[in-house]
Amino acid sequence: MSFSSSTLLQNLAILALLAGCSTAPSERPTSSGTVQDKSPATPSVPPPSTFPGATASTTVTTSTTAPSNSALTSSPSVAGGNTLRPVAYTTLPGWNKDDLRDAWPAFRISCEVLVKRVEWRDICVLSRDIVPTDLSMVRRFFETHLVPHQVFNLDGTAHGMVTGYYEPLLRGARKRTGVYQTPIHRAPEDLLNVDLATVYPELKTMRLRGRLSANKIVPYWTRAELSQNGALSGKELLWVDDPIDAFFLQVQGSGRVQLADSKEIVRVSYADQNGHPYKSIGRYLVDRGELTLEQASAQAIKAWYASNPARRQELLNANPSYVFFREEKLLNPAVGPKGSLGVPLTSQRSIAVDPQYIPLGAPVFLSTTQPNTDVALQRLMLAQDTGGAIRNPVRADYFWGFGSAAGEQAGKMKQRGMIWVLLPRPAAVSSTQR
């Protein structure tokens, strides 16, 4: 694409501004110290450049620092930048051991969005006739209509990082009183949120966030600035009893709050973000020698926070990102929060992926291990969420569900893994070129 000199200058100006006040379309940090996107995206996500029909191109880096584990199988490298390779179901470790009936409800939820896409329409229509309790019928459906494609990193390696996230429960009140002194904020009116693709299609994966100052768009306030300048005064949605829990609520992107007065439990869901990139406070502590890399779990960070009261704000301000929420009624406690696909997440059957490489809504077979163990965790998942730190082909964030037990697992999950995306047979290709 060619540009006039004036257009080029406009593009450069916007790209310079992006460094200070933009993020991917939605950002949600995870409990393990990485960052993810959490806001529900529109279902019509543009096709990524590494699955059929794609045209976009994105440069990413590869993360291969997780400890090895014995439950994973090895695979040959892929040369030339390919990220997908069709394989037989017999090559998927643990495929025949997984009870696919447990993944079926999540797949049917994905079909609420997928059915609107040409390549998935017939498959999702056919799925309505499947008896969900019939394991052989469910298995035959996937094996008949979908082709597994092993996902490789851009450098040809087959392993990547698998982390975890969950939906926490906090204690709060509608008014500031007693122990309830930490606010959860709604999105402020002066926060600008611009979809750049409407003017610059080449920036379709970016969104501009900032504020107006003297008729110029400037970066929105950082977390540290917001803690000092009172810009969010009057934007309090709820008040909770623990600042570190409020911080990790932003890390997860959604949660539930039990209100002290009415005993009602409400859900708070991601509404927006201040546009500054998430920076891991776990990494901050590691870089300063406060924790080792192996120790930097959500649990260890909370323990450090409790033991260092004089440095608490220093730690929180190390992350300039700030997340805003909206309140939702919790109509059914068994239903999870909505992911970026726009549908509810299913405990231990939903994952977040990089949509540049894996289409949102697609089934994904995951081979990894249980947190901090070598015990195999191999099951069919649904790609129903995205994340700011989920930025490689072989990269996933595993949704553990709601509550403290889920949080315990999510907080310590940092495993190696391999993934296969299941694509409609008519759309399957022998390889996908970058």
N, C-alpha and C positions, 0 to 999 in steps of 0.2 A: 504494500500500500504506500502511495506517495503522499506527501503533505506539502502544502505551501509553507513559506517561511513563517507566516503569521500563525498558521495552524500548528506548526512544529513548536513555536514558542509557547503556545497555549498548552500543548501537551507536556512540555518540559515543566511549565509552571505547575500544572496539576500534579505531575509525578513528584516534584519537589515537595509540594504540600502534602502528598500522600505519606511521605516519610514521617510527618508529624501528627497527622490526624486521620488516618485511615486504617481500616482493618479489612479482613475478609468479610463476607456478608454477615456473619454472626460469630460471636466469640464466646466460648465457654471453657474456662480452665478446668482441669481434672484434678482429682484428689492426689494423684501421684506426682504432682509438681509440674505437669505439662499443661498445655492449654488447648481447649476445644471450643468450637463454635456450638452454640446452643439454641439461638433463636429459631423458631419455626420458620423455615424458608418456604417460598412458594413452591408447589410441587413441580412446576415446569422448569426444572433445573436444566440449563444447557448441557448437551451431551459432552462428556469429557473427551480428551483427545486420544485416549487409549482404549476406547471401546467403540463398536461399530457406529459409523456416522459422525464421528467427532472431527473437529477441525482446530480446536484451541491448542495452545502450547504453553506449558508452564515449567519453569525450572525449579526443582526441589532438591533437597539434600537427603541423604540416607542415614538412618540411625541403626547401628548394629552393635550397640554397646551392652545389650542385655546379656546376662549370664547364659551359658549353654544349658540345654536340658536334654535328657535322653529320650523323651517321648516323640521327638520330631524326626522325620525322615529327611534324607538329603536329596537334592535335585540338581541337575546340571544347570550351569549358568546360561543365560540368554545373551547373545551378542547383539550389538547394533542398536541397543536402546529399546528393544521390545519389552513390553511389560506383561503381556498375556500370552499363554500357550495352551491350546486345547489339549486335554488329557482324558483318559478313561476314568470312570468312577472307581475302578479297582485300584487306582494309584492314590486315592484319597485315604490317608491313614485314619482308621476308625469310622469310616463312612457306614459300613454295615453294622456297626455296634450302636450307632446313635438312634434313639427313638425319635424318628422324624415327626411323629404325631405331636410331640411337644413344640416343634417349630411351626406346625401348620397354622395355628391361630395368628402368629406374627406374620406369616406369609400372606394370609388372607387380608390382614390389615394393610400390608404393603400394596396389595392389589387394588385397594381403594384409590390409590394414586396411579399405579402402574397401568391399570385398565385404560387410562386416558392416553397411553403411548401406543403407537401403532405396533411396535414390535412385541409388545406384551399383551395386547388386547385379547387375542384369541386364547392365549394361555390362561389369563385370569378368568375369562368366561368359562373355559373348560373346568377350572378349579372349583367352580360352584357345584359341580356334580360329584365331587370326591367325598366319600364318607370319611370324616376326620378321625374316626376311631379305628379305621382299617389300615394297619401299618403297611401291609403289602400294597394296597392301593395308593397310599400316599407316596411310598418309595417308587412305585412304578410310574407315577405321575412325573416326579422330578427327573427320573432317568430317561423317560420317553421324550419329554419336551424341552429339557434344558441340558446344555453341554458345560461341564466344568472346565474352567480355564485357570491354570495356575498363574498366580500373580508374582511377578519378579520386580525387583528394584531396578532403577535405571542403570546401575553398575552390573547387573546380571545376577546379583545374589538373591537368594530365595527366602531369607529370614529377615524379620523385622521386629519391632517392639510392640508388645501388647500390654496396655495399661487398663485400669478399671475406673468406673465412676458409679455414682449412686444418687438416690434422692434422700437427703437428710431430714430429720425432724428437729425443729427448734422450739424453744419456749418463748412466747412473746405476749404483747398486749397492744391494743389500739392506741393507747395514750402512754406518754412517758411518765413512768411512776416506779417507785421502788427500785428493784434490780433491773428493770427494763429501761436501759439507758442507751442502747445501741440501735441506731435507725437502720431500717431497710428502706431504700428510696425508690420512688417512682421516677420515670424518665422526666427530666426537666424540659420545659417548653423551649428553652433557648438552645437545646442540643439539635444541631442540624444533622440530617441524615440523608445523604444524596446518593442515589443509585447512578454511578458514573456510566453505566452501559447505555443509558438513554441518549447520551451525547457522544460517548466514546466506546463503541462496541468492543474494542480491543481491551478495555478495562472491565469486562463483564464480571470478573471474579472479585472486583474491589468495590468498596462502598466508602464514601467520604463522610467523615464525622468531624464536626468542629462547631464553632460559634462565630457570630458576627461581632467584629470590633472595628469601629470607624469604617463601616462598609466593606470590610475585608473579612474573609473567612480565615480564622486562626484556629490552632489546635484547641480542643476543649480542655478544661482543667484536668490535671493529673490527680491521682488519689491524694497525694500529699497536699496539693493546693486545695482540694475540696475539703480536706480535714481542717483547714485554717481559714478559708475565706467566706464561709457561710453561704456559698452559692446555692446549696441544696436546702436551705432553711425553708420550711413549709412544704417540702416535697416528701415528707416522711410517710411511708405506706404503713409500716408497723414498727414496733420497738421490740428488740429481743434482749436476752439477759447475758449474752456472751459475745464480746467483740471477735474472738477467733472463730466462733461458730458462724457469725455473720460473714466473716471473710471467706470461710470455706463454703458457705452457701453460694457466694459469687463464683467460687472455684467450680462448683457442681453445675451452676446455672439454673437450677430449680430446686424446690424443696417444699416442705410442709411446716406450718407453724401452728402450735397448739396455743390458743389464746387463754390467758389466765382467768379472765372474767367470765366468759361464756363457755369455756372448755371446748369451744368449736375448733376444729382443725381445718385450716384453709391452705390452699396451695399458692405458692408464689412462683411465677414463671418468668423466664427471661423476657425483658422488654427491649432493652438496648444496652449500649456500652459506650464509654467515653471516647473510644477511638485510639487509645494508646495501647501499644502491644503488651500482652501479658508477659510478665517476667516472674519466673519461679522463685518463691521465697525459700524453697528447699535448696535450690542452686545457690541462692544468696548465702545461706548458712554454710553450705559446703565450701564455697569459694573463700569464706572467712575462717575456715577450720573449725567451725562450731559443731558440724556433723560430718561424718564420712558419707560418700555417695551411697553406700549400702544402707546407711541409717536413715536416709532422707525420705522417710514415709510420712504420710499425713499424721500418723500417731506420734512420731518422733518430733515433728515440727510443733505439734500442739504441746508436747511435754516441754520443749525448749521455751516456748512462749510463756508457759505457766511458771517456769523457773527464772525468767529474766524480765520481771515487770518493768524495769527502767528502760528496756530496749524494745518494748512491744510495738510502739508506733514506728520506730525505725524499721522493724521487720516488715510490718504491713506496707509501709511506704516504699519498700524496695520494689513493689509491684505497682506501676503507675496506672494499670488498667482498673476501671471501676464499672461494675455491672448494675444496671437498674432493673426493677422488677414490676410486675403487675400481679394483682391478686385474682385468683380464680376460685370458685366454689369447688370443693372436693365432693363431687356427686357420687363417685364410686371409688372407695379407697383401694380397690384391687386394680384399678386402671393407672398405668404409669403416666409420667409427664410426656408431653409431645416433643419429638425430636425434630430435626431439620426437615425431614420429609413431610412434616405436618400431621403425623399420626402418632398415637400413644406408643411409647416404648414398652417392650415386654421383657420382664426380668430374665436375665441369662439367655435371652434369644435375640436381643438387639445389640448392634455394635455401631460405633461411629467410625467412618472411613474417610479417606480423601476422595471427594467426588471427581477430582481430575482423572482418577484412574478406575474407580469403581462406581457404577451408576447407583444413585440412591434408590432404595427400594428393592434392590436385587438380593437374592439369597447368596450367602457367602459361607463356605465351609472353612472353619477355623481349626487349626491344629496348634495347640500351645500346651501350657501346663498350669495347674492350680497355683495360686499365689505362694511364692516362696517354697515351692516343692518341685519334684520331678514327676508328679502324678499327672498323667495325661488328661487334658481337657480338649476334647475333639468333638465338635458338634456343628450343626447347621445353624447359622445366625442370619439375621436380616439387616442389611445396611440401611439404617433408618435415622442416622444422625451424622453430624460432621463436627470437625474441631479444628481450631487454630493451630494446634500442635500436631494434628493428624495430617502430616504433610509428606508422606511417602506412599508409594504403591503398597508395600507390605507394612502396613501400620494400622492398628485397630485399637479402639477403646471399648471395653466390655462393660455393658450395663448390668450391674448386679442387683438392681431393684431398690426397694425402699427400706430404710431403717438402719439401726446400729450394726446388725450382723452383716448387712450388705456393705456398709461403710467400712467395716473391719477388713473385708476381703478386698474391696476396691482400693483402700489406702495402702495396701502392701503389694498390690499387683504390679509387677514390672518384669514380664517374661519375654522370652523369644517366641516367635510364632511364624507360621506359614499360612497362607490363605489362598483359596480358590473361589472365583466368582462364577456363579451359574448363570449363563446367558441363554436366551431363547435360541433354539436350534436354527431357525432361519437366519438369525443374525450372527451366528457363530462364524468365525473366520480362522484361518490357519495361523495367523499371527497378526498383531496390531502394531503398526509402525508409528513411532513418534514423528 
